[in-house]
Amino acid sequence: MPGYWAPLSGTVEAGETQAEALVREVAEEVGLRVVPGAKVWESGTHDKRFRLHWWTAEAEAGDVVVDPGEVSAVRWVTAEEFAGLHPVFAEDLVFFDRVLPEL
């Protein structure tokens, strides 16, 4: 949704694993290469239309190159800093407040 701060996300394409989608979506949206870690959580979207599969990943060295058709702004934040961004989706706050600290 335009104007919202949110983690990178996207759709798993036909024949693609979640890990492959993670790598592709991050490359498309911000130009970074990542190595998938583990799936750590699932949640619904705010409108209940989609199921989100939350993964950890490690970014390789490189410059962030934003695709303006996908992302309007980007920044690295801690879980605590994410809570201070506005607007954000309530489901994302649950991840940063409850799930991430347990990893």
N, CA, C and O atoms as CSV, one atom per row, in Angstrom:
chain,resi,resn,atom,element,x,y,z
A,1,MET,N,N,0.850,-1.178,0.000
A,1,MET,CA,C,0.000,0.000,0.000
A,1,MET,C,C,0.895,1.240,0.000
A,1,MET,O,O,1.821,1.348,0.804
A,2,PRO,N,N,0.618,2.142,-0.878
A,2,PRO,CA,C,1.424,3.358,-0.936
A,2,PRO,C,C,1.416,4.108,0.394
A,2,PRO,O,O,0.386,4.230,1.056
A,3,GLY,N,N,2.597,4.608,0.763
A,3,GLY,CA,C,2.711,5.412,1.965
A,3,GLY,C,C,3.000,4.651,3.234
A,3,GLY,O,O,3.332,5.264,4.249
A,4,TYR,N,N,2.888,3.339,3.217
A,4,TYR,CA,C,3.136,2.536,4.411
A,4,TYR,C,C,4.577,2.058,4.459
A,4,TYR,O,O,5.171,1.741,3.428
A,5,TRP,N,N,5.130,2.011,5.654
A,5,TRP,CA,C,6.418,1.367,5.880
A,5,TRP,C,C,6.150,-0.109,6.106
A,5,TRP,O,O,5.302,-0.470,6.921
A,6,ALA,N,N,6.864,-0.961,5.392
A,6,ALA,CA,C,6.649,-2.401,5.521
A,6,ALA,C,C,7.897,-3.144,5.053
A,6,ALA,O,O,8.646,-2.634,4.220
A,7,PRO,N,N,8.124,-4.333,5.577
A,7,PRO,CA,C,9.222,-5.160,5.067
A,7,PRO,C,C,8.979,-5.488,3.590
A,7,PRO,O,O,7.844,-5.449,3.114
A,8,LEU,N,N,10.035,-5.803,2.894
A,8,LEU,CA,C,9.892,-6.206,1.497
A,8,LEU,C,C,9.002,-7.430,1.407
A,8,LEU,O,O,9.020,-8.283,2.294
A,9,SER,N,N,8.228,-7.518,0.344
A,9,SER,CA,C,7.339,-8.669,0.176
A,9,SER,C,C,7.012,-8.850,-1.295
A,9,SER,O,O,7.324,-7.999,-2.127
A,10,GLY,N,N,6.379,-9.971,-1.599
A,10,GLY,CA,C,5.986,-10.232,-2.968
A,10,GLY,C,C,5.280,-11.565,-3.079
A,10,GLY,O,O,4.964,-12.205,-2.076
A,11,THR,N,N,5.039,-11.971,-4.300
A,11,THR,CA,C,4.288,-13.180,-4.583
A,11,THR,C,C,5.220,-14.293,-5.037
A,11,THR,O,O,6.167,-14.058,-5.787
A,12,VAL,N,N,4.944,-15.497,-4.578
A,12,VAL,CA,C,5.673,-16.676,-5.053
A,12,VAL,C,C,5.110,-17.024,-6.426
A,12,VAL,O,O,3.906,-17.233,-6.571
A,13,GLU,N,N,5.975,-17.084,-7.427
A,13,GLU,CA,C,5.545,-17.400,-8.777
A,13,GLU,C,C,5.427,-18.908,-8.967
A,13,GLU,O,O,6.004,-19.681,-8.203
A,14,ALA,N,N,4.684,-19.321,-9.979
A,14,ALA,CA,C,4.492,-20.739,-10.276
A,14,ALA,C,C,5.837,-21.434,-10.446
A,14,ALA,O,O,6.704,-20.956,-11.177
A,15,GLY,N,N,6.003,-22.574,-9.762
A,15,GLY,CA,C,7.230,-23.353,-9.848
A,15,GLY,C,C,8.374,-22.841,-8.991
A,15,GLY,O,O,9.477,-23.386,-9.043
A,16,GLU,N,N,8.131,-21.808,-8.210
A,16,GLU,CA,C,9.154,-21.167,-7.396
A,16,GLU,C,C,8.940,-21.531,-5.933
A,16,GLU,O,O,7.803,-21.599,-5.468
A,17,THR,N,N,10.025,-21.765,-5.212
A,17,THR,CA,C,9.915,-21.990,-3.776
A,17,THR,C,C,9.834,-20.651,-3.064
A,17,THR,O,O,10.118,-19.608,-3.653
A,18,GLN,N,N,9.447,-20.683,-1.797
A,18,GLN,CA,C,9.425,-19.439,-1.022
A,18,GLN,C,C,10.820,-18.822,-0.947
A,18,GLN,O,O,10.966,-17.605,-1.065
A,19,ALA,N,N,11.838,-19.647,-0.752
A,19,ALA,CA,C,13.214,-19.139,-0.667
A,19,ALA,C,C,13.633,-18.488,-1.981
A,19,ALA,O,O,14.284,-17.443,-1.974
A,20,GLU,N,N,13.269,-19.090,-3.099
A,20,GLU,CA,C,13.591,-18.496,-4.396
A,20,GLU,C,C,12.853,-17.177,-4.594
A,20,GLU,O,O,13.418,-16.221,-5.125
A,21,ALA,N,N,11.598,-17.124,-4.171
A,21,ALA,CA,C,10.827,-15.880,-4.269
A,21,ALA,C,C,11.464,-14.781,-3.421
A,21,ALA,O,O,11.526,-13.626,-3.844
A,22,LEU,N,N,11.934,-15.134,-2.236
A,22,LEU,CA,C,12.611,-14.176,-1.365
A,22,LEU,C,C,13.798,-13.550,-2.081
A,22,LEU,O,O,13.936,-12.327,-2.109
A,23,VAL,N,N,14.650,-14.380,-2.656
A,23,VAL,CA,C,15.839,-13.890,-3.357
A,23,VAL,C,C,15.439,-12.987,-4.521
A,23,VAL,O,O,15.996,-11.902,-4.686
A,24,ARG,N,N,14.484,-13.429,-5.320
A,24,ARG,CA,C,14.049,-12.658,-6.491
A,24,ARG,C,C,13.410,-11.333,-6.096
A,24,ARG,O,O,13.742,-10.292,-6.663
A,25,GLU,N,N,12.493,-11.362,-5.127
A,25,GLU,CA,C,11.786,-10.140,-4.734
A,25,GLU,C,C,12.736,-9.086,-4.169
A,25,GLU,O,O,12.612,-7.907,-4.501
A,26,VAL,N,N,13.674,-9.491,-3.327
A,26,VAL,CA,C,14.632,-8.523,-2.773
A,26,VAL,C,C,15.474,-7.926,-3.894
A,26,VAL,O,O,15.706,-6.717,-3.918
A,27,ALA,N,N,15.933,-8.763,-4.821
A,27,ALA,CA,C,16.724,-8.255,-5.953
A,27,ALA,C,C,15.911,-7.282,-6.790
A,27,ALA,O,O,16.416,-6.230,-7.183
A,28,GLU,N,N,14.648,-7.623,-7.069
A,28,GLU,CA,C,13.800,-6.746,-7.880
A,28,GLU,C,C,13.507,-5.426,-7.186
A,28,GLU,O,O,13.546,-4.369,-7.817
A,29,GLU,N,N,13.217,-5.478,-5.909
A,29,GLU,CA,C,12.748,-4.281,-5.209
A,29,GLU,C,C,13.864,-3.353,-4.769
A,29,GLU,O,O,13.721,-2.133,-4.847
A,30,VAL,N,N,14.984,-3.920,-4.303
A,30,VAL,CA,C,16.057,-3.055,-3.785
A,30,VAL,C,C,17.449,-3.402,-4.311
A,30,VAL,O,O,18.441,-2.842,-3.845
A,31,GLY,N,N,17.532,-4.320,-5.279
A,31,GLY,CA,C,18.804,-4.598,-5.931
A,31,GLY,C,C,19.841,-5.319,-5.102
A,31,GLY,O,O,21.012,-5.345,-5.482
A,32,LEU,N,N,19.455,-5.904,-3.984
A,32,LEU,CA,C,20.419,-6.617,-3.143
A,32,LEU,C,C,20.326,-8.115,-3.370
A,32,LEU,O,O,19.255,-8.649,-3.657
A,33,ARG,N,N,21.464,-8.784,-3.237
A,33,ARG,CA,C,21.497,-10.246,-3.245
A,33,ARG,C,C,21.412,-10.699,-1.795
A,33,ARG,O,O,22.119,-10.180,-0.931
A,34,VAL,N,N,20.543,-11.673,-1.535
A,34,VAL,CA,C,20.399,-12.198,-0.188
A,34,VAL,C,C,20.520,-13.716,-0.205
A,34,VAL,O,O,20.267,-14.375,-1.213
A,35,VAL,N,N,20.916,-14.241,0.944
A,35,VAL,CA,C,20.957,-15.677,1.168
A,35,VAL,C,C,19.833,-15.987,2.146
A,35,VAL,O,O,19.850,-15.508,3.280
A,36,PRO,N,N,18.850,-16.789,1.718
A,36,PRO,CA,C,17.735,-17.110,2.615
A,36,PRO,C,C,18.214,-17.842,3.865
A,36,PRO,O,O,19.121,-18.673,3.811
A,37,GLY,N,N,17.587,-17.514,4.982
A,37,GLY,CA,C,17.871,-18.217,6.229
A,37,GLY,C,C,16.792,-19.248,6.474
A,37,GLY,O,O,16.823,-20.338,5.903
A,38,ALA,N,N,15.841,-18.906,7.321
A,38,ALA,CA,C,14.773,-19.835,7.680
A,38,ALA,C,C,13.434,-19.121,7.701
A,38,ALA,O,O,13.356,-17.923,7.975
A,39,LYS,N,N,12.383,-19.874,7.406
A,39,LYS,CA,C,11.035,-19.349,7.581
A,39,LYS,C,C,10.753,-19.334,9.070
A,39,LYS,O,O,10.938,-20.341,9.754
A,40,VAL,N,N,10.299,-18.174,9.582
A,40,VAL,CA,C,10.148,-18.027,11.030
A,40,VAL,C,C,8.734,-17.701,11.494
A,40,VAL,O,O,8.458,-17.716,12.694
A,41,TRP,N,N,7.831,-17.403,10.550
A,41,TRP,CA,C,6.490,-17.016,10.981
A,41,TRP,C,C,5.569,-16.926,9.779
A,41,TRP,O,O,6.032,-16.841,8.642
A,42,GLU,N,N,4.264,-16.945,10.026
A,42,GLU,CA,C,3.248,-16.696,9.008
A,42,GLU,C,C,2.219,-15.741,9.585
A,42,GLU,O,O,1.943,-15.757,10.785
A,43,SER,N,N,1.653,-14.908,8.720
A,43,SER,CA,C,0.578,-14.016,9.143
A,43,SER,C,C,-0.274,-13.672,7.932
A,43,SER,O,O,0.144,-13.856,6.789
A,44,GLY,N,N,-1.468,-13.173,8.196
A,44,GLY,CA,C,-2.318,-12.668,7.125
A,44,GLY,C,C,-2.028,-11.200,6.892
A,44,GLY,O,O,-1.461,-10.520,7.748
A,45,THR,N,N,-2.422,-10.721,5.725
A,45,THR,CA,C,-2.292,-9.290,5.463
A,45,THR,C,C,-3.443,-8.548,6.134
A,45,THR,O,O,-4.413,-9.159,6.580
A,46,HIS,N,N,-3.325,-7.238,6.200
A,46,HIS,CA,C,-4.324,-6.422,6.885
A,46,HIS,C,C,-5.729,-6.622,6.313
A,46,HIS,O,O,-6.718,-6.506,7.038
A,47,ASP,N,N,-5.819,-6.921,5.020
A,47,ASP,CA,C,-7.128,-7.096,4.386
A,47,ASP,C,C,-7.535,-8.564,4.267
A,47,ASP,O,O,-8.565,-8.884,3.674
A,48,LYS,N,N,-6.723,-9.449,4.833
A,48,LYS,CA,C,-6.995,-10.901,4.842
A,48,LYS,C,C,-6.974,-11.531,3.445
A,48,LYS,O,O,-7.476,-12.642,3.275
A,49,ARG,N,N,-6.413,-10.857,2.450
A,49,ARG,CA,C,-6.386,-11.386,1.089
A,49,ARG,C,C,-5.196,-12.300,0.832
A,49,ARG,O,O,-5.253,-13.152,-0.054
A,50,PHE,N,N,-4.115,-12.134,1.596
A,50,PHE,CA,C,-2.899,-12.889,1.332
A,50,PHE,C,C,-2.325,-13.462,2.623
A,50,PHE,O,O,-2.592,-12.959,3.714
A,51,ARG,N,N,-1.543,-14.508,2.480
A,51,ARG,CA,C,-0.814,-15.113,3.595
A,51,ARG,C,C,0.653,-14.743,3.429
A,51,ARG,O,O,1.234,-15.002,2.375
A,52,LEU,N,N,1.263,-14.142,4.450
A,52,LEU,CA,C,2.673,-13.759,4.420
A,52,LEU,C,C,3.511,-14.832,5.099
A,52,LEU,O,O,3.153,-15.343,6.160
A,53,HIS,N,N,4.623,-15.162,4.474
A,53,HIS,CA,C,5.569,-16.131,5.013
A,53,HIS,C,C,6.853,-15.360,5.325
A,53,HIS,O,O,7.556,-14.911,4.419
A,54,TRP,N,N,7.146,-15.216,6.606
A,54,TRP,CA,C,8.260,-14.399,7.071
A,54,TRP,C,C,9.534,-15.236,7.133
A,54,TRP,O,O,9.557,-16.308,7.737
A,55,TRP,N,N,10.579,-14.739,6.508
A,55,TRP,CA,C,11.872,-15.429,6.446
A,55,TRP,C,C,12.978,-14.512,6.971
A,55,TRP,O,O,12.882,-13.287,6.901
A,56,THR,N,N,14.009,-15.132,7.486
A,56,THR,CA,C,15.247,-14.401,7.745
A,56,THR,C,C,16.103,-14.517,6.492
A,56,THR,O,O,15.935,-15.443,5.699
A,57,ALA,N,N,17.010,-13.581,6.322
A,57,ALA,CA,C,17.929,-13.610,5.192
A,57,ALA,C,C,19.144,-12.770,5.542
A,57,ALA,O,O,19.079,-11.863,6.371
A,58,GLU,N,N,20.238,-13.091,4.899
A,58,GLU,CA,C,21.455,-12.307,5.088
A,58,GLU,C,C,21.776,-11.609,3.780
A,58,GLU,O,O,21.890,-12.249,2.735
A,59,ALA,N,N,21.922,-10.295,3.845
A,59,ALA,CA,C,22.240,-9.514,2.641
A,59,ALA,C,C,23.736,-9.534,2.395
A,59,ALA,O,O,24.538,-9.348,3.310
A,60,GLU,N,N,24.096,-9.763,1.136
A,60,GLU,CA,C,25.493,-9.660,0.735
A,60,GLU,C,C,25.840,-8.184,0.590
A,60,GLU,O,O,24.950,-7.343,0.463
A,61,ALA,N,N,27.118,-7.873,0.608
A,61,ALA,CA,C,27.550,-6.485,0.456
A,61,ALA,C,C,27.067,-5.943,-0.883
A,61,ALA,O,O,27.063,-6.653,-1.888
A,62,GLY,N,N,26.667,-4.703,-0.884
A,62,GLY,CA,C,26.217,-4.077,-2.116
A,62,GLY,C,C,25.399,-2.843,-1.811
A,62,GLY,O,O,25.024,-2.587,-0.667
A,63,ASP,N,N,25.133,-2.093,-2.844
A,63,ASP,CA,C,24.360,-0.862,-2.713
A,63,ASP,C,C,22.878,-1.141,-2.925
A,63,ASP,O,O,22.501,-1.956,-3.768
A,64,VAL,N,N,22.057,-0.464,-2.162
A,64,VAL,CA,C,20.620,-0.539,-2.350
A,64,VAL,C,C,20.279,0.283,-3.593
A,64,VAL,O,O,20.653,1.450,-3.707
A,65,VAL,N,N,19.559,-0.353,-4.521
A,65,VAL,CA,C,19.099,0.317,-5.734
A,65,VAL,C,C,17.596,0.082,-5.806
A,65,VAL,O,O,17.137,-1.001,-6.172
A,66,VAL,N,N,16.844,1.112,-5.452
A,66,VAL,CA,C,15.389,1.008,-5.342
A,66,VAL,C,C,14.738,1.001,-6.722
A,66,VAL,O,O,15.072,1.809,-7.588
A,67,ASP,N,N,13.802,0.074,-6.905
A,67,ASP,CA,C,12.944,0.088,-8.084
A,67,ASP,C,C,11.774,0.996,-7.744
A,67,ASP,O,O,10.930,0.623,-6.930
A,68,PRO,N,N,11.698,2.192,-8.351
A,68,PRO,CA,C,10.646,3.151,-7.976
A,68,PRO,C,C,9.232,2.660,-8.281
A,68,PRO,O,O,8.270,3.206,-7.742
A,69,GLY,N,N,9.086,1.660,-9.118
A,69,GLY,CA,C,7.776,1.089,-9.369
A,69,GLY,C,C,7.327,0.145,-8.267
A,69,GLY,O,O,6.151,-0.211,-8.187
A,70,GLU,N,N,8.264,-0.261,-7.416
A,70,GLU,CA,C,7.989,-1.206,-6.333
A,70,GLU,C,C,8.088,-0.571,-4.948
A,70,GLU,O,O,7.304,-0.887,-4.053
A,71,VAL,N,N,9.059,0.330,-4.780
A,71,VAL,CA,C,9.397,0.872,-3.459
A,71,VAL,C,C,9.596,2.379,-3.581
A,71,VAL,O,O,10.283,2.847,-4.489
A,72,SER,N,N,8.991,3.140,-2.662
A,72,SER,CA,C,9.157,4.592,-2.720
A,72,SER,C,C,10.278,5.098,-1.828
A,72,SER,O,O,10.848,6.158,-2.088
A,73,ALA,N,N,10.601,4.345,-0.771
A,73,ALA,CA,C,11.688,4.730,0.126
A,73,ALA,C,C,12.168,3.482,0.858
A,73,ALA,O,O,11.423,2.515,1.018
A,74,VAL,N,N,13.400,3.516,1.291
A,74,VAL,CA,C,13.959,2.370,1.997
A,74,VAL,C,C,14.903,2.867,3.086
A,74,VAL,O,O,15.582,3.882,2.932
A,75,ARG,N,N,14.927,2.129,4.181
A,75,ARG,CA,C,15.912,2.413,5.230
A,75,ARG,C,C,16.094,1.172,6.079
A,75,ARG,O,O,15.174,0.366,6.212
A,76,TRP,N,N,17.272,1.015,6.652
A,76,TRP,CA,C,17.552,-0.064,7.594
A,76,TRP,C,C,17.121,0.423,8.963
A,76,TRP,O,O,17.491,1.524,9.370
A,77,VAL,N,N,16.347,-0.379,9.682
A,77,VAL,CA,C,15.905,-0.009,11.023
A,77,VAL,C,C,15.982,-1.221,11.949
A,77,VAL,O,O,15.945,-2.368,11.503
A,78,THR,N,N,16.088,-0.945,13.219
A,78,THR,CA,C,15.975,-1.992,14.229
A,78,THR,C,C,14.494,-2.259,14.487
A,78,THR,O,O,13.631,-1.513,14.024
A,79,ALA,N,N,14.212,-3.318,15.220
A,79,ALA,CA,C,12.815,-3.614,15.580
A,79,ALA,C,C,12.207,-2.457,16.361
A,79,ALA,O,O,11.043,-2.112,16.157
A,80,GLU,N,N,12.978,-1.864,17.244
A,80,GLU,CA,C,12.473,-0.743,18.038
A,80,GLU,C,C,12.202,0.467,17.158
A,80,GLU,O,O,11.212,1.170,17.362
A,81,GLU,N,N,13.062,0.719,16.189
A,81,GLU,CA,C,12.863,1.852,15.283
A,81,GLU,C,C,11.654,1.627,14.376
A,81,GLU,O,O,10.941,2.573,14.041
A,82,PHE,N,N,11.424,0.368,13.979
A,82,PHE,CA,C,10.263,0.084,13.131
A,82,PHE,C,C,8.976,0.509,13.833
A,82,PHE,O,O,8.072,1.054,13.201
A,83,ALA,N,N,8.895,0.262,15.120
A,83,ALA,CA,C,7.692,0.612,15.885
A,83,ALA,C,C,7.420,2.118,15.853
A,83,ALA,O,O,6.282,2.537,16.063
A,84,GLY,N,N,8.435,2.930,15.595
A,84,GLY,CA,C,8.262,4.375,15.549
A,84,GLY,C,C,7.921,4.924,14.172
A,84,GLY,O,O,7.671,6.121,14.030
A,85,LEU,N,N,7.906,4.064,13.151
A,85,LEU,CA,C,7.550,4.513,11.805
A,85,LEU,C,C,6.035,4.602,11.665
A,85,LEU,O,O,5.300,3.834,12.287
A,86,HIS,N,N,5.577,5.538,10.851
A,86,HIS,CA,C,4.137,5.691,10.630
A,86,HIS,C,C,3.880,6.069,9.186
A,86,HIS,O,O,4.600,6.895,8.624
A,87,PRO,N,N,2.868,5.480,8.578
A,87,PRO,CA,C,2.041,4.397,9.095
A,87,PRO,C,C,2.684,3.040,8.833
A,87,PRO,O,O,3.494,2.892,7.918
A,88,VAL,N,N,2.318,2.057,9.641
A,88,VAL,CA,C,2.722,0.664,9.455
A,88,VAL,C,C,1.487,-0.221,9.667
A,88,VAL,O,O,0.488,0.218,10.238
A,89,PHE,N,N,1.568,-1.442,9.210
A,89,PHE,CA,C,0.470,-2.386,9.400
A,89,PHE,C,C,0.596,-3.059,10.764
A,89,PHE,O,O,1.700,-3.390,11.196
A,90,ALA,N,N,-0.520,-3.258,11.431
A,90,ALA,CA,C,-0.534,-3.879,12.760
A,90,ALA,C,C,0.116,-5.253,12.733
A,90,ALA,O,O,0.813,-5.629,13.676
A,91,GLU,N,N,-0.108,-6.010,11.655
A,91,GLU,CA,C,0.478,-7.354,11.558
A,91,GLU,C,C,2.004,-7.302,11.540
A,91,GLU,O,O,2.659,-8.181,12.100
A,92,ASP,N,N,2.566,-6.292,10.908
A,92,ASP,CA,C,4.021,-6.137,10.893
A,92,ASP,C,C,4.546,-5.812,12.287
A,92,ASP,O,O,5.608,-6.294,12.680
A,93,LEU,N,N,3.815,-5.007,13.024
A,93,LEU,CA,C,4.231,-4.680,14.392
A,93,LEU,C,C,4.272,-5.927,15.271
A,93,LEU,O,O,5.153,-6.063,16.120
A,94,VAL,N,N,3.325,-6.831,15.069
A,94,VAL,CA,C,3.326,-8.081,15.842
A,94,VAL,C,C,4.635,-8.822,15.606
A,94,VAL,O,O,5.242,-9.324,16.553
A,95,PHE,N,N,5.073,-8.895,14.360
A,95,PHE,CA,C,6.336,-9.584,14.073
A,95,PHE,C,C,7.497,-8.925,14.816
A,95,PHE,O,O,8.264,-9.603,15.501
A,96,PHE,N,N,7.625,-7.609,14.682
A,96,PHE,CA,C,8.771,-6.925,15.280
A,96,PHE,C,C,8.698,-6.859,16.803
A,96,PHE,O,O,9.732,-6.835,17.472
A,97,ASP,N,N,7.498,-6.828,17.351
A,97,ASP,CA,C,7.339,-6.757,18.805
A,97,ASP,C,C,7.432,-8.128,19.490
A,97,ASP,O,O,8.013,-8.246,20.569
A,98,ARG,N,N,6.857,-9.161,18.859
A,98,ARG,CA,C,6.725,-10.456,19.543
A,98,ARG,C,C,7.555,-11.583,18.958
A,98,ARG,O,O,8.125,-12.384,19.699
A,99,VAL,N,N,7.630,-11.652,17.632
A,99,VAL,CA,C,8.304,-12.784,16.994
A,99,VAL,C,C,9.817,-12.575,16.911
A,99,VAL,O,O,10.585,-13.426,17.360
A,100,LEU,N,N,10.238,-11.470,16.350
A,100,LEU,CA,C,11.670,-11.231,16.164
A,100,LEU,C,C,12.483,-11.316,17.447
A,100,LEU,O,O,13.565,-11.904,17.428
A,101,PRO,N,N,12.018,-10.758,18.561
A,101,PRO,CA,C,12.821,-10.856,19.789
A,101,PRO,C,C,13.046,-12.293,20.270
A,101,PRO,O,O,13.991,-12.550,21.017
A,102,GLU,N,N,12.198,-13.225,19.855
A,102,GLU,CA,C,12.337,-14.620,20.264
A,102,GLU,C,C,13.272,-15.425,19.371
A,102,GLU,O,O,13.607,-16.564,19.696
A,103,LEU,N,N,13.697,-14.846,18.248
A,103,LEU,CA,C,14.562,-15.581,17.304
A,103,LEU,C,C,15.998,-15.638,17.786
A,103,LEU,O,O,16.852,-16.216,17.114
